[in-house]
Amino acid sequence: MSLLKRMVEAPLYIDIRKGALDDLATVLADQRVSSKGHIAVVMTEGGKKKFEERLKKAAPNAEFYISPGNSLNDAKALAETLKPKKFDAIVGVGGGRVIDLCKYAATLLEIPMISVATNLAHDGVASPVSILENNGGRGSFGVNAPLAVVIDLDAIKLAPDRFIKAGIGDVLSNLSAVKDWELAVKENNEKMDGLAASMARISAEALLGRADSIGSDDFLIALSEALVLSGIAMGIAGTSRPCSGACHEISHAIDLLFPDRTQPHGEQVGVGALFATFLRNDEEKFTELAFALAQHQLPLSHRNLGFNDEEFSEIVKAAPTTRPDRFTILEHLNLSQNRIKEKIKEFNDAISNLKI
Ligand SMILES: [Zn+2]
């Protein structure tokens, strides 16, 4: 008999609204995650100052811990610290670093993890991936996806605008990542997961052509949902493929070659996505993405990120080596250093011709 349905792993509970933080204990009790609120809440010193009072009211039986850092060893140490207490769940309150740390520790302890995002800078809020420092670099580790996701719009608004904009760049890069996936199916005999690809693409399309931006609650809700759905898409695909292609390879190459000059992940992948879209010779998609990035004051080119053409040619050349198993437009074209330089020149001209 053929397989007629499949199980999709997704968070049990997603709460995106103003004041969501204040109902944390109720959510955990209602969803039978923790009836008595015996949970570990992990956050940074900065997060503690901003949110501890509210969280103490929301979850009076919780114990609070300061995040020890963002390395693989920090995550293991956190799990060791929490283990004897036999908590029902770990609640990670913060940005990507705290959430990724807690996802890894919760996976080691085999207990649920609740993701409470206090900024929208990246698509790791609901994803089954932890990015942790390891061996002098940053590694991606497969982990259990969060059991619940809480995004409080009031908390999000306390974060700098640049953090929110970075999240927009990360979501928009899905458009390019899915194109790379389609190319890999055509040219490299890879399999497409249609559901994961649709979710990743629709998340990005939900942000296109909107008149509003980060000042509006409606926009922040759309962005939050897009980040959560992107994470679930990665869970369904079992890989970061739906949200990561040449765009992310270029960003990883910046992190590796110029570690002291990195810009927020979402800004780098936004530029990577626009360059990859340019390489595909798809003028319509190029214009659409460029206008979307510009609307939210995100960088369009490497020059806006602070890299000259020569440096960017090194970055593009090194990009495929950052993910040797991933086939994208960069691997497909396999451009020589000279061709990369020519393409960068044409890319600069194409951006000037947009009249943004
Ligand atoms: Zn990303």
Boltz pocket constraint, residues with backbone or C-beta under 6 A from the ligand:
constraints:
  - pocket:
      binder: B
      contacts: [[A, 122], [A, 123], [A, 170], [A, 243], [A, 248], [A, 265], [A, 269]]
      max_distance: 6.0
